[in-house]
Amino acid sequence: MLPLSLTRYLHLPFPYPNRVPMTQAPPKPPSPSLEREASFQLLFHEHPLPMWVVDAESLAFLVVNEVAVAKYGYSLAEFLAMKMDDLAEPEELLPTAAVPATAGAGASAAWRHTAKDGSVLHVESTWHEIVFAGRDAVLVLSIDRTAQRHAEEQNREQAKLLNLASDAIIVRDLDQRLIFWNQGATRLYGWTSEEVCGGRTLDFFVREKLQIMEAEVELLRKGVWTGQLTHRSKEGREVIVNSRWTLVRDEYGAPQSVLVIDTDITETKKLESQFLRAQRLESIGTLASGIAHDLNNILSPILMATNILRRTVTGAEEEKVIKIIEGSAERGAGIVKQVLTFARGAEGERVLLQPKHLISELAKIMAQTFPRNIDIQTNLPTDLWTVLGDATQLHQILLNLCVNARDAMSDAGTITISAENVDIDAHFASMNPGAQLGSHVALRVADTGSGMTPETMEKIFDPFFTTKEVGKGTGLGLATVIGIVKSHGGFLTLQSVVGVGTTFSVFIPASRDAEVAKKEDEAAVANGNGELILVVDDEAPIREALVGTLTAHGYRAYTAEDGTDALALYFQRRGEISVVLTDLSMGQMDGIALVRALRKIDPAVRVIVSSGHFQKENVTVLQGLGVEVMLEKPYTADKLRRAIRKVLETKNPAVPAGK
């Protein structure tokens, strides 16, 4: 309630006090009551905020100050013909009517008013119960909160937009205390706004405190800072961000806060690292191709020479030595292929093979090279099916799995390599993505090592992922394994229990045509009948070995050191030469250029191209030139003879039209 000394004057018409000219005699001093009346009139009409007196029951306006008239646009007469409800928005009529009944001295309420021009005002009104002209009334004072409300709505809209941003947007003070934290920051770091606001960044996601301190110094000096930071998330994972800091100043130019925008580049950095590794591998592949060519040129005459030696020796000891030489050369050629497969993804030759021979050979190597405290066991059935595959690549699969098994056992343990025949049915195929129905040979490598967690099992086939120490693993072993398995039309399964061990099972489609293939492979190849073979190679040992092998099997041979010599020789004796056997990589004129030139002289020329390493683009070009037979070095005398017979039996070979 207002003091009675003031409320008793509210029924007066509230005129302004008359101004007295200075030339008149000073009036008599007013009585104290008249002074209070004039003061209250001045307070009511000159108050900077709208004020009304309304009837407590009907809410009709009884008195209105001039600020309210100016603020709302209604005249004094219009106000006195209105009720308080007429100012309120329609949905706010009920709470407005209820206010006087519940209001005490100084009660307040927030509501919306409508001015005469239709504009909406957000106001906060203070209510005072008074007695006016002998009846209950309410003195209302209103504060316009429209600008504040619009600012709050704008802030909320801006906050919504900031929360939609994918970047982490953070505001902190100069003491590292967090003021604002958007949803992008929550998605990136894991903490919610309620968890972090009020706390310090150093207590949450910041990991490199020294770097933060150095950046803070530069920020205060320049006003901005940009750099790469490594933070941590709530779960403890590493988060790499591009961070941009902006110093926010107050109206006087003093540093007030810091706006931080963090962009997550964790995956980008991983991809960048993988890209750099891939570039290194590409360089290794280029180097490996050159090495493969040179090594295969070295191994080729050795393999062909063993065939010649075998025809001249009769003793068992000499034959044993020849087998050792031949086996070592073939193994060296296999190692070269394995390097190319790893570095360049080269496709090897698919032949019918028996997996248990690979396993037996691998077990011998492991027994000689693995630590003595690791027990190597094999379990192989006698009737194991054959598979159509690349022996070197399948050997690489088993070797990688066995090396991983060895590394999983820090102390003693057992590695078991087994194989079995498996018929994949629809139920099994439905539980294993990539599985095909039909007969398969399952190759298993089991260890008694440390095992793997489910989280690790989900990542082990990703390129460059490794659980080994830096320098002890590339993270490419299992990625290579899965690639080879898929290229063979197979699939792989994995079972692992922490503390118990791990079992990898590789399923390769089986081939039931073993006997037919074996008979075809063992079919005798007829010797030559004096056909003339033009041998083109820039390696003298290879030319000599080829001449010896061809002569020993009923052929005649001319040789040329490069493509230009071969072209001249063929031009002179093209009626005599039956087949041109040329190397692919030569100095003066390579094999592709030679074939093109030969086709122009004689479109029906029969050509065999050999190389230590065939790249896919070269194979495509040669096939376009009509070359159907290609020999990959090193090759045996038997492969050479079969290739020659195949070319000689081809009728009317010619380059396709337009080549």
VEXFITI-583976 format. One record per residue (C-alpha): chain; x, y, z; residue in one letter. Coordinates in Angstrom, 1 decimal. Layout:
// residues N
> A;X;Y;Z;a
...
// end
This chain:
// residues 659
> A;0.0;0.0;0.0;m
> A;1.2;3.5;-0.8;l
> A;1.4;5.9;2.2;p
> A;-2.0;7.5;2.9;l
> A;-0.3;10.9;2.9;s
> A;0.2;10.3;-0.9;l
> A;-2.7;8.2;-1.9;t
> A;-5.2;10.7;-0.7;r
> A;-4.1;13.0;-3.6;y
> A;-4.6;10.6;-6.4;l
> A;-8.2;11.7;-7.0;h
> A;-7.1;15.2;-7.8;l
> A;-7.0;16.4;-11.4;p
> A;-3.1;16.6;-11.2;f
> A;-2.6;20.1;-12.8;p
> A;0.9;21.3;-13.2;y
> A;1.9;24.0;-10.6;p
> A;1.3;27.5;-11.9;n
> A;4.5;29.3;-12.9;r
> A;4.9;32.7;-11.1;v
> A;6.6;35.5;-13.0;p
> A;9.7;36.8;-11.3;m
> A;8.5;40.4;-11.5;t
> A;5.6;39.6;-9.1;q
> A;5.8;39.7;-5.4;a
> A;6.7;36.4;-3.9;p
> A;3.6;34.3;-3.1;p
> A;2.9;33.3;0.4;k
> A;4.6;30.0;1.3;p
> A;2.3;27.1;0.5;p
> A;1.0;24.8;3.2;s
> A;2.7;21.5;3.7;p
> A;-0.2;19.6;2.2;s
> A;-0.1;21.7;-1.0;l
> A;3.6;21.0;-1.2;e
> A;3.1;17.3;-1.0;r
> A;0.3;17.5;-3.6;e
> A;2.5;19.4;-6.0;a
> A;5.4;17.0;-5.5;s
> A;3.3;13.9;-6.2;f
> A;1.8;15.6;-9.2;q
> A;5.3;16.3;-10.5;l
> A;6.4;12.7;-9.6;l
> A;3.4;11.2;-11.4;f
> A;3.4;13.3;-14.6;h
> A;7.1;13.7;-15.0;e
> A;8.1;10.2;-14.2;h
> A;10.1;8.7;-17.2;p
> A;8.1;5.5;-17.2;l
> A;4.4;5.0;-18.1;p
> A;2.1;5.1;-15.0;m
> A;-1.6;4.5;-14.6;w
> A;-4.2;4.3;-11.8;v
> A;-6.8;1.7;-12.7;v
> A;-9.9;0.5;-10.9;d
> A;-9.1;-2.7;-9.0;a
> A;-12.3;-4.5;-10.1;e
> A;-13.0;-3.3;-13.7;s
> A;-9.4;-2.4;-14.6;l
> A;-10.7;0.8;-16.1;a
> A;-8.1;3.6;-16.4;f
> A;-8.7;6.3;-13.9;l
> A;-5.5;8.4;-14.3;v
> A;-2.8;8.2;-16.9;v
> A;0.5;10.1;-17.1;n
> A;1.8;11.9;-20.2;e
> A;4.6;9.4;-20.7;v
> A;2.0;6.6;-21.2;a
> A;0.1;8.8;-23.6;v
> A;3.3;9.4;-25.6;a
> A;4.5;5.8;-25.4;k
> A;1.2;4.1;-26.5;y
> A;-0.1;6.7;-28.9;g
> A;-3.6;6.9;-27.3;y
> A;-4.9;10.3;-26.2;s
> A;-5.8;11.0;-22.5;l
> A;-9.5;10.8;-23.4;a
> A;-9.0;7.5;-25.2;e
> A;-7.2;6.1;-22.3;f
> A;-9.9;7.1;-19.8;l
> A;-12.4;5.2;-22.0;a
> A;-10.3;2.0;-22.0;m
> A;-9.5;-0.8;-19.6;k
> A;-6.1;-2.3;-18.9;m
> A;-7.2;-5.4;-20.8;d
> A;-7.5;-3.3;-24.0;d
> A;-3.7;-2.9;-23.9;l
> A;-2.9;-6.6;-23.5;a
> A;-2.5;-9.2;-26.2;e
> A;-5.6;-11.5;-26.5;p
> A;-4.0;-14.5;-25.0;e
> A;-2.8;-12.5;-22.0;e
> A;-6.3;-11.2;-20.9;l
> A;-6.7;-13.9;-18.2;l
> A;-3.4;-13.4;-16.4;p
> A;-3.9;-9.7;-16.6;t
> A;-7.2;-9.8;-14.9;a
> A;-5.8;-12.1;-12.2;a
> A;-3.0;-9.8;-11.2;v
> A;-4.8;-7.3;-9.0;p
> A;-6.4;-10.1;-7.0;a
> A;-3.1;-11.7;-6.2;t
> A;-0.8;-8.7;-6.2;a
> A;0.6;-7.4;-3.0;g
> A;2.6;-4.2;-2.5;a
> A;5.1;-4.0;-5.3;g
> A;3.9;-7.2;-7.1;a
> A;5.2;-7.4;-10.7;s
> A;4.3;-9.2;-13.9;a
> A;5.7;-9.5;-17.4;a
> A;3.3;-9.3;-20.3;w
> A;2.8;-7.9;-23.8;r
> A;1.0;-4.6;-24.6;h
> A;-0.3;-3.4;-28.0;t
> A;0.2;0.3;-28.8;a
> A;-2.3;2.2;-30.9;k
> A;-0.2;1.7;-34.1;d
> A;-0.3;-2.1;-33.5;g
> A;3.3;-2.5;-32.4;s
> A;3.8;-5.0;-29.6;v
> A;5.6;-3.9;-26.4;l
> A;7.2;-6.4;-24.0;h
> A;6.7;-4.7;-20.6;v
> A;7.4;-5.5;-16.9;e
> A;4.7;-3.9;-14.7;s
> A;4.8;-3.2;-11.0;t
> A;1.4;-3.2;-9.2;w
> A;0.6;-1.3;-6.0;h
> A;-2.8;-1.6;-4.3;e
> A;-4.1;1.9;-3.3;i
> A;-7.3;3.7;-2.4;v
> A;-8.4;6.2;-5.0;f
> A;-11.4;8.5;-4.7;a
> A;-12.8;6.2;-2.0;g
> A;-12.5;3.0;-3.9;r
> A;-9.9;0.2;-4.3;d
> A;-7.5;0.9;-7.1;a
> A;-4.1;-0.1;-8.4;v
> A;-1.1;2.0;-9.3;l
> A;0.7;0.5;-12.2;v
> A;4.2;1.4;-13.4;l
> A;5.5;-0.3;-16.6;s
> A;9.1;-0.8;-17.8;i
> A;9.5;-1.3;-21.5;d
> A;11.6;-4.5;-22.0;r
> A;11.1;-4.8;-25.8;t
> A;14.6;-4.0;-26.8;a
> A;16.0;-6.3;-24.1;q
> A;13.5;-9.1;-25.3;r
> A;14.5;-8.6;-28.9;h
> A;18.2;-8.8;-27.9;a
> A;17.6;-12.0;-26.0;e
> A;15.7;-13.5;-28.9;e
> A;18.5;-12.4;-31.2;q
> A;21.0;-14.0;-28.9;n
> A;19.0;-17.2;-28.9;r
> A;18.8;-17.3;-32.6;e
> A;22.5;-16.7;-32.9;q
> A;23.1;-19.5;-30.4;a
> A;20.9;-21.8;-32.5;k
> A;23.0;-20.9;-35.5;l
> A;26.2;-21.4;-33.6;l
> A;25.0;-24.8;-32.4;n
> A;24.3;-25.8;-36.0;l
> A;27.9;-25.1;-36.9;a
> A;30.1;-28.2;-37.4;s
> A;33.1;-26.4;-35.8;d
> A;33.6;-26.1;-32.1;a
> A;32.9;-22.5;-31.1;i
> A;34.1;-21.5;-27.7;i
> A;34.2;-18.3;-25.7;v
> A;36.5;-18.0;-22.7;r
> A;37.9;-15.2;-20.5;d
> A;41.5;-14.3;-20.1;l
> A;41.8;-16.7;-17.2;d
> A;40.9;-19.7;-19.4;q
> A;37.4;-19.9;-17.8;r
> A;34.8;-21.1;-20.3;l
> A;31.8;-18.7;-21.0;i
> A;30.2;-20.2;-24.1;f
> A;30.3;-23.8;-25.5;w
> A;28.3;-24.7;-28.6;n
> A;27.0;-28.1;-29.6;q
> A;29.8;-28.5;-32.1;g
> A;32.2;-28.4;-29.2;a
> A;30.1;-31.1;-27.5;t
> A;30.2;-33.3;-30.6;r
> A;34.0;-32.8;-30.9;l
> A;35.1;-33.1;-27.3;y
> A;32.3;-34.9;-25.6;g
> A;31.6;-32.5;-22.7;w
> A;28.2;-30.6;-22.5;t
> A;27.9;-26.9;-22.0;s
> A;26.6;-27.5;-18.4;e
> A;29.7;-29.6;-17.6;e
> A;32.3;-27.1;-18.8;v
> A;31.0;-23.5;-18.5;c
> A;32.6;-21.9;-15.5;g
> A;35.5;-24.3;-15.6;g
> A;39.0;-23.8;-17.0;r
> A;40.1;-25.2;-20.4;t
> A;43.2;-26.6;-18.9;l
> A;41.0;-28.9;-16.7;d
> A;39.2;-30.3;-19.7;f
> A;40.4;-30.7;-23.3;f
> A;43.7;-28.9;-23.4;v
> A;46.7;-31.3;-23.5;r
> A;49.7;-29.2;-24.5;e
> A;49.7;-26.5;-21.8;k
> A;53.0;-25.0;-22.9;l
> A;51.8;-24.5;-26.4;q
> A;48.6;-22.8;-25.1;i
> A;50.7;-20.4;-23.0;m
> A;52.9;-19.5;-26.0;e
> A;49.8;-18.9;-28.2;a
> A;48.2;-16.7;-25.4;e
> A;51.3;-14.4;-25.5;v
> A;51.0;-14.0;-29.3;e
> A;47.2;-13.5;-29.0;l
> A;47.6;-10.6;-26.6;l
> A;50.3;-9.1;-28.9;r
> A;48.6;-9.4;-32.2;k
> A;44.9;-9.8;-31.4;g
> A;44.6;-13.1;-33.3;v
> A;46.3;-16.5;-33.3;w
> A;46.0;-19.5;-35.7;t
> A;47.6;-22.9;-35.3;g
> A;47.3;-26.6;-35.0;q
> A;46.7;-28.1;-31.6;l
> A;46.3;-31.6;-30.3;t
> A;43.6;-31.8;-27.6;h
> A;41.9;-34.7;-25.9;r
> A;38.2;-35.7;-25.8;s
> A;36.2;-36.7;-22.8;k
> A;36.8;-40.4;-23.7;e
> A;40.6;-39.7;-23.8;g
> A;41.0;-40.0;-27.6;r
> A;43.4;-37.7;-29.4;e
> A;41.7;-34.8;-31.3;v
> A;43.8;-32.7;-33.8;i
> A;42.3;-29.3;-34.6;v
> A;43.0;-26.2;-36.6;n
> A;42.4;-23.5;-33.9;s
> A;41.6;-19.9;-34.6;r
> A;41.6;-17.4;-31.7;w
> A;40.3;-13.8;-31.8;t
> A;40.8;-11.4;-28.9;l
> A;37.5;-9.6;-28.0;v
> A;37.8;-6.2;-26.4;r
> A;35.4;-4.1;-24.4;d
> A;34.1;-0.6;-25.3;e
> A;37.3;0.9;-23.9;y
> A;39.6;-1.3;-25.9;g
> A;40.7;-3.5;-23.0;a
> A;41.0;-7.3;-23.6;p
> A;37.8;-8.9;-22.3;q
> A;37.5;-12.5;-23.7;s
> A;38.7;-14.8;-26.4;v
> A;36.6;-16.4;-29.3;l
> A;37.9;-19.8;-30.2;v
> A;36.9;-21.8;-33.3;i
> A;38.3;-25.3;-33.5;d
> A;38.0;-27.4;-36.8;t
> A;38.5;-31.1;-36.4;d
> A;41.2;-32.4;-38.8;i
> A;41.9;-35.7;-37.0;t
> A;40.7;-37.8;-39.9;e
> A;42.3;-35.5;-42.4;t
> A;45.7;-35.9;-40.7;k
> A;45.3;-39.7;-40.7;k
> A;44.5;-39.6;-44.4;l
> A;47.5;-37.3;-45.0;e
> A;49.7;-39.7;-43.1;s
> A;48.3;-42.6;-45.2;q
> A;48.8;-40.6;-48.4;f
> A;52.5;-40.0;-47.5;l
> A;53.0;-43.7;-46.8;r
> A;51.3;-44.5;-50.0;a
> A;53.7;-42.2;-51.8;q
> A;56.6;-43.9;-50.2;r
> A;55.2;-47.3;-51.2;l
> A;54.8;-46.0;-54.8;e
> A;58.4;-45.0;-54.8;s
> A;59.3;-48.5;-53.4;i
> A;57.2;-50.0;-56.2;g
> A;59.0;-48.1;-58.9;t
> A;62.3;-49.2;-57.4;l
> A;61.1;-52.7;-57.0;a
> A;60.1;-52.9;-60.7;s
> A;63.6;-52.0;-61.8;g
> A;65.1;-54.5;-59.3;i
> A;62.7;-57.2;-60.4;a
> A;63.7;-56.8;-64.0;h
> A;67.4;-57.0;-63.2;d
> A;67.0;-60.0;-60.8;l
> A;64.8;-61.9;-63.2;n
> A;67.3;-61.3;-66.0;n
> A;69.9;-62.9;-63.7;i
> A;67.7;-65.8;-62.7;l
> A;66.5;-66.6;-66.3;s
> A;69.7;-68.0;-67.7;p
> A;70.2;-70.0;-64.4;i
> A;66.8;-71.7;-64.8;l
> A;67.4;-72.4;-68.5;m
> A;70.9;-73.7;-67.9;a
> A;69.7;-76.3;-65.4;t
> A;67.6;-77.8;-68.2;n
> A;70.7;-78.0;-70.4;i
> A;72.8;-79.5;-67.6;l
> A;70.2;-82.1;-66.8;r
> A;70.6;-83.5;-70.3;r
> A;74.3;-84.0;-69.9;t
> A;74.6;-85.6;-66.4;v
> A;73.7;-89.1;-65.4;t
> A;74.7;-89.4;-61.7;g
> A;72.3;-89.0;-58.8;a
> A;74.6;-86.5;-57.0;e
> A;74.8;-84.2;-60.0;e
> A;71.0;-84.4;-60.4;e
> A;70.6;-83.5;-56.8;k
> A;72.8;-80.4;-57.3;v
> A;70.8;-79.4;-60.4;i
> A;67.6;-79.6;-58.4;k
> A;69.1;-77.4;-55.7;i
> A;70.1;-74.8;-58.2;i
> A;66.7;-75.0;-60.0;e
> A;64.8;-74.8;-56.7;g
> A;66.8;-71.8;-55.4;s
> A;66.3;-69.9;-58.7;a
> A;62.6;-70.6;-58.6;e
> A;62.4;-69.5;-55.0;r
> A;64.3;-66.3;-55.9;g
> A;61.8;-65.6;-58.6;a
> A;59.0;-66.2;-56.2;g
> A;60.5;-63.6;-53.7;i
> A;60.7;-61.1;-56.5;v
> A;57.0;-61.6;-57.3;k
> A;56.2;-61.2;-53.6;q
> A;58.0;-57.9;-53.5;v
> A;56.1;-56.7;-56.6;l
> A;52.8;-57.9;-55.1;t
> A;53.5;-56.0;-51.9;f
> A;54.8;-52.8;-53.6;a
> A;52.7;-52.5;-56.8;r
> A;49.9;-55.0;-56.4;g
> A;51.2;-57.1;-59.3;a
> A;49.0;-60.1;-60.3;e
> A;50.8;-63.4;-60.3;g
> A;50.2;-66.5;-62.3;e
> A;47.2;-68.6;-61.2;r
> A;47.9;-72.3;-61.3;v
> A;46.4;-75.4;-59.8;l
> A;48.2;-76.1;-56.5;l
> A;48.0;-78.2;-53.4;q
> A;47.9;-76.0;-50.2;p
> A;49.4;-78.7;-47.9;k
> A;52.7;-78.4;-49.9;h
> A;52.8;-74.6;-49.1;l
> A;52.0;-75.3;-45.4;i
> A;54.7;-78.0;-45.1;s
> A;57.3;-75.7;-46.7;e
> A;56.2;-72.8;-44.5;l
> A;56.4;-74.9;-41.3;a
> A;60.0;-75.8;-42.1;k
> A;60.9;-72.2;-42.6;i
> A;59.2;-71.2;-39.3;m
> A;60.9;-74.0;-37.4;a
> A;64.3;-72.6;-38.5;q
> A;63.6;-68.9;-38.0;t
> A;61.1;-68.5;-35.2;f
> A;62.2;-68.5;-31.6;p
> A;62.7;-72.0;-30.1;r
> A;60.1;-71.5;-27.4;n
> A;57.4;-71.3;-30.0;i
> A;56.0;-74.7;-30.9;d
> A;55.0;-75.1;-34.6;i
> A;52.3;-77.7;-35.3;q
> A;50.5;-78.7;-38.5;t
> A;47.2;-80.6;-39.0;n
> A;46.7;-81.6;-42.7;l
> A;44.3;-84.2;-44.1;p
> A;45.5;-86.5;-46.8;t
> A;42.6;-85.8;-49.1;d
> A;42.8;-82.0;-49.1;l
> A;41.3;-80.4;-52.2;w
> A;43.4;-78.3;-54.6;t
> A;42.9;-74.6;-55.3;v
> A;43.5;-72.4;-58.3;l
> A;45.8;-69.6;-57.0;g
> A;49.1;-67.9;-56.9;d
> A;51.5;-69.9;-54.9;a
> A;53.6;-66.9;-53.9;t
> A;50.6;-64.9;-52.8;q
> A;49.1;-67.7;-50.8;l
> A;52.5;-68.3;-49.2;h
> A;52.5;-64.6;-48.3;q
> A;49.1;-64.9;-46.6;i
> A;50.2;-67.7;-44.4;l
> A;53.5;-66.1;-43.6;l
> A;51.9;-62.8;-42.6;n
> A;49.4;-64.6;-40.3;l
> A;52.2;-66.7;-38.7;c
> A;54.4;-63.6;-38.1;v
> A;51.5;-61.9;-36.4;n
> A;50.9;-65.0;-34.3;a
> A;54.5;-65.0;-33.3;r
> A;54.4;-61.4;-32.3;d
> A;51.3;-62.0;-30.2;a
> A;53.2;-64.4;-28.0;m
> A;55.8;-62.6;-25.8;s
> A;56.9;-65.8;-24.1;d
> A;56.3;-69.4;-25.1;a
> A;53.3;-70.5;-27.1;g
> A;52.0;-72.7;-29.9;t
> A;51.2;-71.8;-33.6;i
> A;49.0;-74.4;-35.3;t
> A;48.6;-74.3;-39.1;i
> A;45.8;-76.5;-40.3;s
> A;43.6;-77.1;-43.4;a
> A;40.4;-78.8;-44.2;e
> A;37.8;-79.3;-46.9;n
> A;34.6;-77.2;-46.3;v
> A;31.3;-77.0;-48.2;d
> A;29.9;-73.5;-47.6;i
> A;26.1;-73.7;-47.3;d
> A;23.5;-70.8;-47.3;a
> A;23.4;-70.5;-43.5;h
> A;27.2;-70.2;-43.2;f
> A;27.4;-67.8;-46.1;a
> A;24.6;-65.5;-44.6;s
> A;26.7;-65.1;-41.4;m
> A;30.0;-64.2;-43.3;n
> A;29.9;-61.3;-45.7;p
> A;31.7;-62.1;-49.0;g
> A;31.2;-65.9;-48.6;a
> A;30.2;-67.8;-51.7;q
> A;28.4;-71.1;-51.8;l
> A;30.3;-74.2;-52.7;g
> A;33.5;-76.1;-52.0;s
> A;36.3;-74.3;-50.3;h
> A;39.7;-75.1;-48.7;v
> A;40.0;-73.6;-45.2;a
> A;43.5;-72.6;-44.2;l
> A;43.7;-71.8;-40.4;r
> A;46.5;-70.2;-38.4;v
> A;45.8;-70.4;-34.6;a
> A;48.0;-69.1;-31.8;d
> A;47.9;-69.1;-28.0;t
> A;48.9;-65.4;-27.7;g
> A;47.4;-62.4;-26.0;s
> A;44.2;-62.2;-28.2;g
> A;42.5;-59.0;-29.3;m
> A;39.7;-56.8;-27.9;t
> A;36.5;-56.3;-30.1;p
> A;37.6;-52.7;-30.7;e
> A;41.0;-53.9;-32.1;t
> A;39.3;-56.6;-34.2;m
> A;37.2;-54.0;-36.0;e
> A;40.4;-52.1;-37.1;k
> A;43.0;-54.7;-37.9;i
> A;42.3;-54.9;-41.6;f
> A;42.5;-51.1;-42.0;d
> A;45.6;-50.0;-43.9;p
> A;48.4;-48.7;-41.7;f
> A;46.6;-49.8;-38.5;f
> A;49.0;-51.7;-36.2;t
> A;49.2;-52.5;-32.5;t
> A;53.0;-53.0;-32.7;k
> A;55.6;-50.5;-31.5;e
> A;56.9;-47.8;-33.9;v
> A;59.4;-49.4;-36.3;g
> A;58.1;-52.9;-35.8;k
> A;55.1;-52.9;-38.0;g
> A;53.8;-51.1;-41.1;t
> A;50.1;-51.9;-40.6;g
> A;50.0;-53.3;-44.1;l
> A;50.3;-57.0;-43.4;g
> A;46.6;-57.8;-42.8;l
> A;45.4;-55.3;-45.4;a
> A;47.5;-57.2;-47.9;t
> A;46.2;-60.5;-46.7;v
> A;42.5;-59.5;-47.1;i
> A;43.3;-58.0;-50.6;g
> A;44.9;-61.3;-51.7;i
> A;42.1;-63.4;-50.3;v
> A;39.4;-61.3;-52.1;k
> A;41.4;-61.5;-55.4;s
> A;41.2;-65.3;-55.1;h
> A;37.4;-65.2;-54.7;g
> A;37.7;-66.2;-51.0;g
> A;36.9;-64.7;-47.6;f
> A;38.3;-64.6;-44.1;l
> A;37.0;-65.1;-40.6;t
> A;38.5;-64.2;-37.3;l
> A;38.0;-65.4;-33.7;q
> A;39.9;-64.0;-30.8;s
> A;39.7;-64.0;-27.0;v
> A;41.8;-61.8;-24.8;v
> A;44.3;-63.9;-22.9;g
> A;43.4;-67.1;-24.8;v
> A;44.5;-66.6;-28.4;g
> A;43.5;-65.8;-32.0;t
> A;42.5;-67.9;-35.0;t
> A;42.4;-66.7;-38.6;f
> A;40.5;-68.8;-41.1;s
> A;41.1;-68.2;-44.9;v
> A;38.6;-69.8;-47.2;f
> A;39.7;-70.3;-50.8;i
> A;37.4;-71.8;-53.5;p
> A;38.4;-75.4;-54.2;a
> A;39.1;-76.8;-57.7;s
> A;37.8;-80.3;-58.5;r
> A;39.6;-80.4;-61.9;d
> A;42.9;-81.6;-60.4;a
> A;43.3;-84.7;-62.5;e
> A;42.4;-83.0;-65.8;v
> A;44.8;-80.2;-65.1;a
> A;47.5;-82.6;-64.0;k
> A;47.2;-84.6;-67.2;k
> A;47.3;-81.4;-69.3;e
> A;50.3;-80.2;-67.4;d
> A;52.1;-83.5;-67.8;e
> A;51.3;-83.8;-71.5;a
> A;54.5;-84.0;-73.5;a
> A;55.6;-81.0;-75.6;v
> A;56.9;-81.8;-79.0;a
> A;60.4;-80.7;-79.8;n
> A;61.1;-78.3;-82.7;g
> A;61.6;-79.3;-86.3;n
> A;64.3;-76.9;-87.2;g
> A;62.1;-73.8;-86.9;e
> A;64.1;-70.6;-86.8;l
> A;63.6;-68.4;-83.7;i
> A;64.8;-64.8;-83.6;l
> A;66.0;-64.1;-80.0;v
> A;66.1;-60.4;-79.1;v
> A;67.5;-59.4;-75.7;d
> A;70.1;-56.9;-74.5;d
> A;71.5;-59.4;-71.8;e
> A;74.2;-61.6;-73.3;a
> A;73.8;-64.4;-70.7;p
> A;70.1;-64.7;-71.5;i
> A;70.7;-64.8;-75.3;r
> A;73.3;-67.6;-74.8;e
> A;71.0;-69.6;-72.5;a
> A;68.1;-69.2;-74.9;l
> A;70.2;-70.3;-77.8;v
> A;71.4;-73.4;-75.9;g
> A;67.9;-74.3;-74.8;t
> A;66.3;-73.9;-78.2;l
> A;69.1;-75.8;-80.0;t
> A;68.8;-78.7;-77.5;a
> A;65.1;-79.0;-78.3;h
> A;65.2;-79.0;-82.1;g
> A;65.1;-75.3;-82.9;y
> A;67.5;-73.0;-84.7;r
> A;68.2;-69.5;-83.3;a
> A;69.4;-66.1;-84.5;y
> A;70.1;-63.4;-81.9;t
> A;69.9;-59.6;-81.8;a
> A;71.1;-57.2;-79.1;e
> A;68.3;-54.7;-79.4;d
> A;65.2;-53.8;-81.4;g
> A;67.0;-52.0;-84.2;t
> A;69.2;-55.0;-85.0;d
> A;66.2;-57.4;-84.8;a
> A;64.3;-55.2;-87.2;l
> A;67.1;-55.2;-89.8;a
> A;67.6;-59.0;-89.4;l
> A;63.9;-59.8;-89.8;y
> A;63.6;-57.6;-92.8;f
> A;66.4;-59.6;-94.5;q
> A;65.2;-63.1;-93.4;r
> A;61.5;-62.7;-92.7;r
> A;60.7;-65.7;-94.9;g
> A;62.8;-68.0;-92.7;e
> A;62.0;-66.7;-89.2;i
> A;59.1;-68.5;-87.6;s
> A;58.9;-66.7;-84.2;v
> A;60.3;-63.6;-82.8;v
> A;61.1;-63.9;-79.0;l
> A;61.8;-60.4;-77.7;t
> A;62.5;-58.8;-74.3;d
> A;60.2;-55.9;-73.3;l
> A;62.7;-53.5;-71.8;s
> A;65.6;-52.7;-74.1;m
> A;67.7;-49.5;-74.6;g
> A;67.6;-48.6;-78.3;q
> A;64.2;-49.9;-79.2;m
> A;62.0;-51.6;-76.6;d
> A;59.7;-54.6;-77.2;g
> A;56.5;-52.6;-77.9;i
> A;58.2;-50.4;-80.5;a
> A;59.7;-53.5;-82.1;l
> A;56.4;-55.2;-82.3;v
> A;54.8;-52.2;-84.0;r
> A;57.6;-52.0;-86.5;a
> A;57.4;-55.7;-87.2;l
> A;53.6;-55.5;-87.8;r
> A;54.2;-52.9;-90.5;k
> A;56.7;-55.2;-92.3;i
> A;54.6;-58.4;-91.8;d
> A;51.2;-58.2;-90.1;p
> A;51.2;-62.0;-89.6;a
> A;54.5;-62.1;-87.7;v
> A;54.4;-64.5;-84.7;r
> A;55.7;-62.7;-81.6;v
> A;56.5;-63.8;-78.0;i
> A;57.3;-61.0;-75.5;v
> A;59.1;-61.7;-72.2;s
> A;59.8;-59.4;-69.3;s
> A;60.9;-59.5;-65.7;g
> A;57.8;-57.5;-64.8;h
> A;54.7;-56.8;-66.9;f
> A;52.8;-53.6;-66.0;q
> A;49.1;-53.5;-66.8;k
> A;49.4;-50.7;-69.3;e
> A;52.1;-52.6;-71.2;n
> A;50.0;-55.7;-71.3;v
> A;47.0;-53.7;-72.6;t
> A;49.2;-52.2;-75.4;v
> A;50.7;-55.6;-76.4;l
> A;47.3;-57.2;-76.5;q
> A;46.1;-54.4;-78.8;g
> A;49.1;-55.2;-81.0;l
> A;47.9;-58.8;-81.3;g
> A;50.5;-60.4;-78.9;v
> A;48.8;-63.3;-77.3;e
> A;51.7;-65.0;-75.6;v
> A;53.8;-63.3;-72.9;m
> A;56.5;-65.0;-70.8;l
> A;57.3;-63.6;-67.4;e
> A;61.0;-64.0;-66.4;k
> A;62.5;-66.2;-65.1;p
> A;60.9;-69.1;-67.0;y
> A;61.8;-72.7;-67.4;t
> A;62.7;-74.5;-70.7;a
> A;59.3;-76.3;-70.5;d
> A;57.4;-73.0;-70.3;k
> A;59.4;-71.6;-73.2;l
> A;58.7;-74.7;-75.4;r
> A;55.0;-74.5;-74.6;r
> A;54.9;-70.9;-75.5;a
> A;56.6;-71.5;-78.8;i
> A;54.3;-74.4;-79.7;r
> A;51.2;-72.2;-78.9;k
> A;52.4;-69.4;-81.2;v
> A;53.3;-71.8;-84.0;l
> A;49.9;-73.5;-83.8;e
> A;48.1;-70.1;-84.1;t
> A;46.6;-69.7;-87.5;k
> A;47.1;-66.4;-89.4;n
> A;48.0;-64.2;-86.4;p
> A;47.6;-60.5;-87.3;a
> A;47.3;-57.2;-85.6;v
> A;43.7;-56.0;-85.0;p
> A;42.4;-53.4;-87.4;a
> A;43.3;-49.8;-86.6;g
> A;46.5;-50.7;-84.6;k
// end
